[in-house]
Amino acid sequence: MPFFSFAEGSAMFDTTPIENLFLMEYLSTAPEACLRVYLYARMLALHPELGGDMAETARFLHMDEEAVYQAFAYWERQGLVKRLTDRPPTYALLPVRGEGTAAQPAMEQSYYTYRDYNASMQALFGNNLMDTHDFRVANDWLDVLGYDQDAALRLVQYGIKTSRSKDPKPRGVFERMNKLAAAWADRGCRTLADVEKVIAEQEDVYPVAKAVVKRFALRRDPTMDEVDLVKKWVVEWKLTQEQILDACAETTKASKPSFAYLDAVLKNRMAGDDALWAGLVDVLRELDAAQATPTPDQRKAYAELLAQGFEPEAVKLAAIQCHRRKKTRFEDVKWMLKRWGGEGIYTRQAAEAYIGELEQKTAPVRRILELCGLERRPTMGDLAMVEAWQAVHDPAVIDYAAGCARGMQVPMKYMDKLLEDWRAGGVRTVEEAAARHEAARRSRSAPGQTPAQNPALNYAQREYREEDYGDDFYIDLDKYAEKYAGGGDGK
């Protein structure tokens, strides 16, 4: 039997026929070596006297016999070659057709279901040909794991990129990526967007894992479990590669360094002790439950606050107050505690008493703000002003001044100057305040005269805005009563 021949009815004489359909559908994706073998085979099918076996074909094309064999296997999978015998191997060339026939069901096998997908997969490896096993794995990613074709192709691209080989072979890439494909599928990866997201994480994590493997003098790639540990260190704990590699020095205490031992070392460095770690986590949860994993800087700052004498529960209460004022950074807690420390407040009991006292003092301030037409929470500056007024004036006079300030650009500042003018003028009652205020108004509006300046405005002025006297960033006094009514802990 000749080495090559046309299937019955397929031969064209006096030429080596290459169909346009072949050029359109196969030329752009077929590896160069496979094209050389196929074109030579087309000629040998017309002139079998030119070549007698696989070895002679390999010599003519300056290729290895195995490479020629793999090329024919490639065209078998493409549906353009049919194997007739195995020992020795002989083949028949099939016509290029879009649909199978009774004699040649070219596109009905599982491979041809994903013909374009498989061609794109092969193109990723260039002249390194995939075999049947590789295609079966690639197709299982679609049929069994549920990946989109684009997602599966991106997964192989990532496998080639992260291979240690300068010329990655399909078998090695598929063996490694098949484990990743299964693990990522368990995490819900299906689409190209899903795979891109996981790869973005891996690109931050995998180099660190490889660096740790190298530090441990292990001649292998990191395992999936090891990569997951490194992901926790890098993504959740926000550790840098330098911090992780620095901790590797402590693993020399173990007879056999491992990622698990390094994990314990890093956790001890992060936490110091369980009580410290748990207390800081509680504080961060009060600020923002989604960001409750302490960073090294936060752990250090928390330890410093405790060293200054603040009770853990006092720090937690400060976090609660910050969150109620929409302040969710740990730096905000530090700022508040600095103010508390200036007042000698270090325990939760002292902090609660202080907040309760402020609440009692704030009730009249809220009422005055309402009379002025201000819709905001009282600040410590407001409280200081009102306390100064109360030391001099009757509450009714203060309320009248608030009504006069309504509509002014900076009502509280206007009230302060107005009440100071009344104090200087000996005003003691609401009637006296009203008479002095009305006299000042008539003086300013008398026709034909230069308006007399309102004594309340006789001070060096600049342009103010109400927000200049805004939130002092202290305590949410309005909500304290609701939170701590009945002696509760605020949960």
C-alpha positions as CSV (number, residue, x, y, z in Angstrom):
1,M,0.0,0.0,0.0
2,P,1.5,3.4,-0.9
3,F,2.5,5.8,1.9
4,F,0.1,8.6,0.6
5,S,-2.9,8.5,-1.6
6,F,-6.0,10.5,-2.3
7,A,-9.3,9.1,-1.1
8,E,-11.5,7.9,-3.9
9,G,-12.7,10.7,-6.1
10,S,-10.5,13.3,-4.4
11,A,-7.5,13.4,-6.9
12,M,-6.8,16.1,-9.4
13,F,-4.2,15.3,-12.1
14,D,-1.3,17.3,-13.4
15,T,-1.4,19.8,-10.4
16,T,-1.0,19.8,-6.7
17,P,-4.4,21.2,-5.8
18,I,-4.9,23.5,-2.8
19,E,-8.5,24.6,-2.3
20,N,-9.3,28.2,-1.6
21,L,-11.4,27.0,1.3
22,F,-8.2,25.5,2.9
23,L,-6.4,28.8,2.5
24,M,-9.2,30.7,4.0
25,E,-9.9,28.4,7.0
26,Y,-6.6,26.7,7.9
27,L,-3.7,28.7,6.6
28,S,-3.8,31.5,9.2
29,T,-3.8,29.2,12.2
30,A,-1.9,26.1,11.2
31,P,1.7,25.8,12.6
32,E,4.4,26.2,10.0
33,A,5.7,22.7,10.3
34,C,2.2,21.3,9.8
35,L,1.7,23.3,6.6
36,R,5.0,22.0,5.2
37,V,4.0,18.4,5.8
38,Y,0.5,18.9,4.4
39,L,1.6,20.6,1.2
40,Y,4.3,17.9,0.6
41,A,1.7,15.2,1.3
42,R,-0.6,16.7,-1.3
43,M,2.1,16.4,-3.9
44,L,3.1,12.8,-2.8
45,A,-0.5,11.7,-3.1
46,L,-0.3,12.5,-6.8
47,H,3.2,11.1,-7.2
48,P,3.7,8.3,-4.7
49,E,7.0,7.3,-6.5
50,L,8.7,10.4,-4.9
51,G,8.4,9.2,-1.3
52,G,8.1,5.8,0.3
53,D,7.7,6.3,4.1
54,M,7.7,8.6,7.1
55,A,11.5,8.6,7.4
56,E,12.0,9.7,3.8
57,T,9.5,12.5,4.1
58,A,11.2,13.7,7.3
59,R,14.6,13.8,5.5
60,F,13.2,15.7,2.6
61,L,11.6,18.3,4.8
62,H,14.6,18.5,7.2
63,M,12.4,17.5,10.1
64,D,12.4,14.8,12.8
65,E,10.2,11.8,12.2
66,E,8.3,12.5,15.4
67,A,7.5,16.1,14.2
68,V,6.2,14.7,10.9
69,Y,4.0,12.2,12.8
70,Q,2.7,15.0,15.1
71,A,1.9,17.1,12.0
72,F,-0.2,14.3,10.5
73,A,-2.0,13.9,13.9
74,Y,-2.7,17.6,13.7
75,W,-4.4,17.3,10.3
76,E,-6.3,14.2,11.6
77,R,-7.8,16.4,14.2
78,Q,-8.6,19.1,11.6
79,G,-10.5,16.5,9.6
80,L,-8.3,16.7,6.5
81,V,-6.4,13.4,6.9
82,K,-7.6,9.9,7.7
83,R,-5.3,7.3,9.2
84,L,-5.5,4.0,7.3
85,T,-2.9,1.8,9.2
86,D,-0.7,2.2,12.2
87,R,2.4,0.0,11.5
88,P,3.6,1.4,9.3
89,P,1.5,4.5,9.4
90,T,-0.4,5.3,6.2
91,Y,-2.8,8.1,5.5
92,A,-5.4,9.2,3.1
93,L,-6.0,12.9,2.4
94,L,-9.6,14.0,2.7
95,P,-11.2,16.8,0.7
96,V,-11.7,20.2,2.4
97,R,-15.4,20.4,3.1
98,G,-17.5,22.3,5.5
99,E,-19.8,19.4,6.3
100,G,-19.2,15.6,6.7
101,T,-20.5,12.9,4.3
102,A,-21.4,9.3,4.8
103,A,-17.9,8.4,3.8
104,Q,-16.2,11.1,5.8
105,P,-18.0,12.5,8.9
106,A,-15.3,15.1,9.2
107,M,-16.9,17.6,11.6
108,E,-19.0,15.3,13.8
109,Q,-16.4,14.3,16.3
110,S,-16.0,16.1,19.7
111,Y,-12.9,17.8,18.5
112,Y,-14.7,19.5,15.6
113,T,-17.5,20.8,17.9
114,Y,-14.9,23.3,19.0
115,R,-12.8,23.5,15.9
116,D,-12.2,27.3,16.0
117,Y,-11.6,27.2,19.7
118,N,-9.1,24.4,19.4
119,A,-7.4,26.2,16.5
120,S,-7.1,29.3,18.6
121,M,-5.7,27.2,21.5
122,Q,-3.1,25.6,19.2
123,A,-2.1,29.0,17.9
124,L,-1.1,30.0,21.4
125,F,1.7,27.4,21.4
126,G,3.0,28.1,17.9
127,N,5.0,25.1,16.5
128,N,4.6,23.2,19.8
129,L,1.7,20.9,18.8
130,M,-1.0,19.9,21.2
131,D,-2.0,16.3,21.3
132,T,-5.3,14.5,21.8
133,H,-4.9,14.6,25.6
134,D,-4.3,18.4,25.6
135,F,-7.4,19.0,23.5
136,R,-9.5,16.8,25.7
137,V,-8.5,18.8,28.8
138,A,-9.2,22.1,27.0
139,N,-12.6,20.9,25.9
140,D,-13.4,19.6,29.4
141,W,-12.9,23.2,30.7
142,L,-15.9,24.1,28.5
143,D,-18.1,21.0,28.9
144,V,-17.4,20.1,32.6
145,L,-16.2,23.2,34.3
146,G,-18.4,25.6,32.4
147,Y,-15.8,28.1,31.2
148,D,-16.5,30.4,28.2
149,Q,-14.1,29.9,25.3
150,D,-12.5,33.3,25.8
151,A,-12.0,32.6,29.5
152,A,-10.4,29.2,28.8
153,L,-8.0,30.8,26.2
154,R,-7.1,33.5,28.6
155,L,-6.3,30.9,31.3
156,V,-3.9,29.2,28.9
157,Q,-2.3,32.5,28.0
158,Y,-1.7,33.1,31.7
159,G,-0.2,29.5,32.0
160,I,2.2,30.2,29.2
161,K,3.2,33.6,30.6
162,T,3.9,32.2,34.1
163,S,5.8,29.1,32.9
164,R,9.4,28.8,34.0
165,S,10.3,27.3,30.5
166,K,11.4,29.6,27.8
167,D,9.5,27.5,25.3
168,P,6.5,26.1,27.2
169,K,5.1,22.8,25.9
170,P,1.4,22.2,25.9
171,R,1.5,19.1,28.2
172,G,3.2,20.9,31.0
173,V,1.0,24.0,30.7
174,F,-2.2,22.0,30.7
175,E,-1.2,19.8,33.6
176,R,-0.5,22.9,35.7
177,M,-3.4,25.0,34.5
178,N,-5.9,22.2,34.8
179,K,-5.5,22.4,38.6
180,L,-6.0,26.1,38.5
181,A,-9.0,25.8,36.2
182,A,-10.7,23.5,38.7
183,A,-9.9,25.7,41.7
184,W,-11.0,28.9,40.0
185,A,-14.2,27.2,38.8
186,D,-15.0,26.4,42.5
187,R,-14.7,30.1,43.1
188,G,-17.3,30.9,40.5
189,C,-15.0,31.7,37.6
190,R,-16.8,31.2,34.2
191,T,-16.4,34.3,32.1
192,L,-13.4,36.2,30.7
193,A,-14.1,39.0,33.2
194,D,-14.0,36.4,36.1
195,V,-10.7,35.0,34.9
196,E,-9.2,38.5,34.4
197,K,-10.1,39.4,38.0
198,V,-8.5,36.3,39.4
199,I,-5.4,36.8,37.3
200,A,-5.1,40.3,38.5
201,E,-5.0,39.0,42.1
202,Q,-2.6,36.2,41.1
203,E,-0.2,38.7,39.4
204,D,0.1,40.5,42.8
205,V,0.4,37.3,44.7
206,Y,2.2,34.7,42.6
207,P,5.6,36.5,42.3
208,V,5.7,36.8,46.1
209,A,4.9,33.1,46.5
210,K,7.7,32.2,44.0
211,A,10.1,34.5,46.0
212,V,9.3,32.6,49.2
213,V,9.8,29.3,47.4
214,K,13.2,30.5,46.2
215,R,14.1,31.7,49.8
216,F,13.3,28.3,51.1
217,A,15.6,26.8,48.4
218,L,12.8,24.7,46.9
219,R,13.2,23.9,43.2
220,R,9.5,23.9,42.3
221,D,6.6,26.2,41.8
222,P,4.3,27.1,44.7
223,T,1.3,25.0,45.3
224,M,-2.3,26.3,45.2
225,D,-2.5,26.1,49.0
226,E,0.7,28.1,49.3
227,V,-0.5,30.7,46.9
228,D,-3.7,31.0,48.9
229,L,-1.7,31.7,52.1
230,V,0.4,34.3,50.3
231,K,-2.8,35.9,49.1
232,K,-4.0,36.3,52.7
233,W,-0.7,38.0,53.6
234,V,-0.7,40.3,50.6
235,V,-4.3,41.1,50.0
236,E,-5.9,40.8,53.5
237,W,-2.9,41.7,55.8
238,K,-1.4,44.3,53.3
239,L,2.1,43.0,53.8
240,T,4.8,43.8,51.3
241,Q,7.1,41.2,49.7
242,E,10.0,42.7,51.8
243,Q,8.1,42.2,55.0
244,I,7.3,38.6,54.1
245,L,10.8,37.7,53.1
246,D,12.2,39.3,56.2
247,A,10.0,37.0,58.3
248,C,11.5,34.0,56.5
249,A,14.6,34.4,58.7
250,E,12.6,33.2,61.7
251,T,11.7,30.0,59.9
252,T,15.2,28.7,60.4
253,K,14.1,27.8,63.9
254,A,12.1,24.9,62.3
255,S,13.8,21.8,61.1
256,K,12.0,22.1,57.8
257,P,10.8,25.7,56.8
258,S,7.4,25.8,55.4
259,F,4.6,28.2,54.4
260,A,2.6,27.1,57.3
261,Y,5.4,28.0,59.7
262,L,5.9,31.3,58.0
263,D,2.1,32.0,58.3
264,A,2.4,31.5,62.1
265,V,5.4,33.9,62.2
266,L,3.6,36.6,60.3
267,K,0.5,36.2,62.4
268,N,2.5,36.7,65.6
269,R,4.1,39.8,64.1
270,M,0.8,41.2,63.0
271,A,-1.1,40.4,66.3
272,G,1.5,40.5,69.0
273,D,-1.0,38.6,71.2
274,D,-4.5,37.4,70.8
275,A,-6.0,40.0,73.1
276,L,-4.4,42.9,71.3
277,W,-5.5,41.5,67.9
278,A,-9.1,40.9,69.0
279,G,-9.4,44.4,70.6
280,L,-8.1,46.1,67.5
281,V,-10.4,44.1,65.3
282,D,-13.4,45.2,67.4
283,V,-12.3,48.9,67.0
284,L,-12.1,48.5,63.2
285,R,-15.4,46.8,63.0
286,E,-17.0,49.7,64.7
287,L,-15.5,52.0,62.1
288,D,-16.2,49.9,59.0
289,A,-17.0,46.2,59.2
290,A,-15.8,45.7,55.6
291,Q,-12.2,46.8,56.6
292,A,-11.8,44.9,59.9
293,T,-8.4,43.3,59.2
294,P,-5.7,45.3,61.0
295,T,-2.7,46.5,59.1
296,P,0.8,46.5,60.7
297,D,0.6,50.3,61.1
298,Q,-2.8,50.1,62.8
299,R,-1.6,47.4,65.2
300,K,1.4,49.6,66.1
301,A,-0.8,52.7,66.6
302,Y,-3.3,50.7,68.7
303,A,-0.5,49.4,70.9
304,E,0.8,52.9,71.4
305,L,-2.7,54.1,72.5
306,L,-2.9,51.3,75.1
307,A,0.6,52.2,76.3
308,Q,-0.6,55.8,76.8
309,G,-3.2,54.4,79.3
310,F,-6.4,54.3,77.2
311,E,-8.6,51.3,78.1
312,P,-9.5,49.1,75.1
313,E,-13.2,49.9,75.7
314,A,-12.4,53.6,75.7
315,V,-10.8,53.2,72.3
316,K,-13.8,51.2,71.1
317,L,-16.2,53.9,72.3
318,A,-14.2,56.5,70.4
319,A,-14.6,54.4,67.3
320,I,-18.3,54.2,67.8
321,Q,-18.5,58.0,68.1
322,C,-16.4,58.5,65.0
323,H,-18.5,56.2,63.0
324,R,-21.7,58.0,64.0
325,R,-20.1,61.2,62.6
326,K,-19.2,59.3,59.4
327,K,-15.5,59.3,60.3
328,T,-14.3,55.8,59.5
329,R,-10.5,56.1,59.5
330,F,-8.4,54.8,62.4
331,E,-6.6,58.2,62.3
332,D,-9.9,59.8,63.3
333,V,-10.0,57.6,66.5
334,K,-6.5,58.7,67.3
335,W,-7.4,62.3,66.9
336,M,-10.5,62.0,69.2
337,L,-8.5,60.1,71.9
338,K,-5.9,62.9,71.8
339,R,-8.6,65.3,72.7
340,W,-9.9,63.0,75.4
341,G,-6.4,62.6,76.8
342,G,-6.1,66.3,77.1
343,E,-9.2,66.2,79.4
344,G,-7.7,63.4,81.4
345,I,-10.2,60.8,80.0
346,Y,-8.7,57.3,79.6
347,T,-11.4,54.9,80.7
348,R,-14.8,54.1,79.1
349,Q,-16.5,55.1,82.4
350,A,-14.9,58.5,82.3
351,A,-15.7,58.9,78.6
352,E,-19.4,58.0,79.1
353,A,-19.6,60.5,82.0
354,Y,-18.0,63.2,79.9
355,I,-20.4,62.6,77.0
356,G,-23.3,62.6,79.4
357,E,-22.3,66.0,80.9
358,L,-21.9,67.4,77.4
359,E,-25.3,66.2,76.5
360,Q,-26.9,68.1,79.4
361,K,-25.0,71.3,78.5
362,T,-25.9,70.9,74.8
363,A,-29.7,70.9,75.2
364,P,-30.0,74.7,75.4
365,V,-27.5,75.1,72.6
366,R,-29.6,73.1,70.2
367,R,-32.6,75.2,71.1
368,I,-30.7,78.4,70.3
369,L,-29.4,77.1,67.0
370,E,-33.0,76.4,66.1
371,L,-34.1,79.9,67.0
372,C,-31.3,81.2,64.9
373,G,-32.5,79.2,61.9
374,L,-29.5,76.9,61.9
375,E,-30.0,73.2,61.1
376,R,-26.8,71.6,62.3
377,R,-25.4,69.8,65.3
378,P,-23.9,71.9,68.2
379,T,-20.1,72.2,68.3
380,M,-17.8,72.7,71.1
381,G,-17.4,76.3,70.0
382,D,-21.1,76.8,70.2
383,L,-21.1,75.4,73.7
384,A,-18.4,77.7,74.9
385,M,-20.2,80.7,73.5
386,V,-23.6,79.8,75.1
387,E,-21.9,79.2,78.5
388,A,-20.3,82.7,78.4
389,W,-23.7,84.3,77.5
390,Q,-25.5,82.4,80.3
391,A,-23.0,83.7,82.9
392,V,-24.1,87.3,82.1
393,H,-27.6,87.3,80.6
394,D,-31.1,86.1,81.4
395,P,-32.1,83.1,79.2
396,A,-35.0,85.1,77.8
397,V,-32.6,87.9,76.6
398,I,-30.4,85.2,74.9
399,D,-33.5,83.8,73.2
400,Y,-34.5,87.3,72.0
401,A,-31.0,87.8,70.6
402,A,-31.3,84.5,68.7
403,G,-34.5,85.8,67.1
404,C,-32.7,89.0,66.1
405,A,-29.8,86.9,64.6
406,R,-32.1,84.8,62.4
407,G,-31.3,85.4,58.7
408,M,-27.9,86.8,59.4
409,Q,-24.9,85.4,57.5
410,V,-23.2,84.1,60.7
411,P,-26.0,84.0,63.3
412,M,-23.9,82.8,66.3
413,K,-21.2,85.4,65.6
414,Y,-23.8,88.2,65.3
415,M,-25.4,87.1,68.6
416,D,-22.1,87.2,70.4
417,K,-21.5,90.8,69.3
418,L,-25.1,91.8,70.0
419,L,-25.1,90.4,73.5
420,E,-21.7,92.0,74.2
421,D,-23.2,95.4,73.2
422,W,-26.2,94.9,75.5
423,R,-24.0,93.9,78.4
424,A,-22.0,97.1,77.9
425,G,-25.2,99.1,77.7
426,G,-26.5,97.6,80.9
427,V,-29.4,95.7,79.3
428,R,-31.0,93.3,81.7
429,T,-34.5,92.5,80.4
430,V,-36.1,91.5,77.1
431,E,-37.9,94.9,77.1
432,E,-34.6,96.8,77.4
433,A,-33.0,94.6,74.7
434,A,-35.9,95.2,72.4
435,A,-35.9,99.0,72.9
436,R,-32.1,99.2,72.3
437,H,-32.4,97.0,69.2
438,E,-35.3,99.0,67.8
439,A,-33.4,102.3,68.5
440,A,-30.4,101.0,66.6
441,R,-32.6,99.9,63.7
442,R,-34.3,103.4,63.4
443,S,-30.9,105.1,63.6
444,R,-29.7,103.1,60.7
445,S,-32.8,103.8,58.5
446,A,-33.4,107.5,59.3
447,P,-33.9,109.5,56.0
448,G,-31.3,112.1,55.0
449,Q,-28.8,110.9,57.5
450,T,-25.8,108.8,57.4
451,P,-27.0,105.6,59.1
452,A,-25.4,105.2,62.5
453,Q,-23.5,102.0,62.8
454,N,-25.1,99.3,64.8
455,P,-23.0,98.9,68.0
456,A,-23.3,95.2,67.6
457,L,-21.3,95.5,64.4
458,N,-18.6,97.8,65.7
459,Y,-15.7,95.4,65.4
460,A,-13.1,94.5,62.9
461,Q,-14.9,92.3,60.4
462,R,-14.0,89.8,57.7
463,E,-16.2,87.7,55.4
464,Y,-17.4,84.6,57.4
465,R,-19.4,81.6,56.3
466,E,-21.5,79.4,58.6
467,E,-19.2,76.4,57.9
468,D,-16.3,78.4,59.4
469,Y,-18.0,77.5,62.7
470,G,-19.0,74.0,61.7
471,D,-18.2,70.6,63.2
472,D,-15.4,70.7,65.7
473,F,-15.1,67.0,65.1
474,Y,-15.8,65.9,68.6
475,I,-18.7,63.9,69.9
476,D,-22.1,63.2,68.3
477,L,-24.0,64.6,71.2
478,D,-27.4,64.4,69.5
479,K,-27.3,60.6,69.4
480,Y,-25.7,59.9,72.8
481,A,-29.0,59.7,74.7
482,E,-30.4,57.1,72.3
483,K,-27.2,55.0,72.4
484,Y,-26.5,55.0,76.1
485,A,-30.1,55.3,77.5
486,G,-30.5,52.8,80.3
487,G,-26.8,52.1,80.9
488,G,-26.4,50.0,77.7
489,D,-23.1,49.3,76.0
490,G,-24.2,50.8,72.7
491,K,-24.5,47.4,70.8
